[in-house]
Amino acid sequence: MTNHARVLICIARDPTRRIRDIADEIGITERSAQLIIADLERSQYLTRTRVGRRNTYSINPQRPFRHPAEGDHLVHELISVFVGHDQSQRDDSTP
């Protein structure tokens, strides 16, 4: 999986997450995370909204993947696998 996909998944899990936290979770530098987020914005995979001193991100779930081999798949398919997996693990741990 690419770092771009990892950033999208992190943002899907928490749209208010700081770049520093995204970078730490993925294991990349803050600067790399900033560049990836800027690239995802330019490519219209996400939008950034300023809320006070923080950013809130919105993912465009209907965007297709860039690579021609995956061009018939949409972003929401990737996100649902990982975010749905996170939710099912939380549900399984509830007594």
C-alpha positions in Angstrom: 0.0 0.0 0.0 1.3 3.5 -0.8 1.8 6.3 1.7 -1.0 8.2 -0.1 -3.4 5.4 0.7 -2.2 5.3 4.3 -2.8 9.1 4.6 -6.3 8.7 3.2 -7.1 6.0 5.7 -5.7 8.0 8.6 -7.9 11.0 7.6 -10.9 8.7 7.1 -10.5 7.5 10.7 -10.2 11.0 12.1 -10.8 14.0 9.8 -9.4 16.4 12.4 -6.1 14.6 12.9 -3.0 16.8 12.9 -0.4 16.3 10.2 2.1 15.4 13.0 -0.1 12.6 14.2 -0.7 11.3 10.7 3.1 11.3 10.0 3.8 9.5 13.3 1.2 6.8 12.7 2.4 6.1 9.2 6.1 6.4 10.0 7.0 9.3 7.7 8.2 12.8 8.2 5.8 15.7 8.7 7.0 17.3 5.5 6.2 14.1 3.6 2.8 14.0 5.1 2.3 17.7 4.1 3.3 16.9 0.5 1.1 13.9 0.3 -1.9 15.9 1.6 -1.2 18.7 -0.8 -1.0 16.2 -3.7 -4.3 14.6 -2.6 -5.9 18.0 -2.5 -4.6 18.9 -6.0 -6.0 15.6 -7.3 -9.3 16.2 -5.6 -9.2 13.2 -3.4 -9.7 15.4 -0.3 -10.5 19.0 0.6 -9.2 20.9 3.6 -11.3 23.3 5.7 -9.8 25.6 8.3 -11.6 25.4 11.6 -10.0 27.9 14.0 -6.4 26.9 14.2 -7.0 23.3 13.0 -7.7 21.7 9.6 -10.6 19.4 8.9 -10.4 17.1 5.9 -13.2 15.7 3.7 -12.5 12.8 1.5 -14.1 12.5 -1.9 -15.2 8.9 -1.8 -16.3 8.7 -5.4 -12.8 9.5 -6.9 -11.3 6.5 -8.8 -7.8 5.4 -8.2 -5.2 7.0 -10.4 -3.4 3.9 -11.6 -5.0 2.4 -14.7 -4.9 -1.1 -13.2 -7.2 0.1 -10.3 -9.0 2.8 -12.3 -12.4 1.0 -12.0 -12.2 1.1 -8.2 -13.3 4.0 -6.0 -11.7 5.5 -2.9 -14.6 4.5 -0.7 -13.9 0.9 -1.4 -10.4 1.2 0.1 -11.6 3.2 3.1 -14.5 0.9 3.8 -12.1 -2.1 4.1 -9.9 -0.4 6.7 -12.4 1.8 8.6 -15.0 -1.0 8.6 -12.3 -3.3 9.9 -11.6 -0.9 12.7 -15.2 -0.6 13.6 -15.7 -4.4 13.7 -12.7 -4.8 16.0 -14.2 -2.3 18.4 -17.6 -4.0 18.3 -16.0 -7.4 18.9 -14.2 -6.1 22.0 -17.4 -4.8 23.6 -18.6 -7.1 26.3 
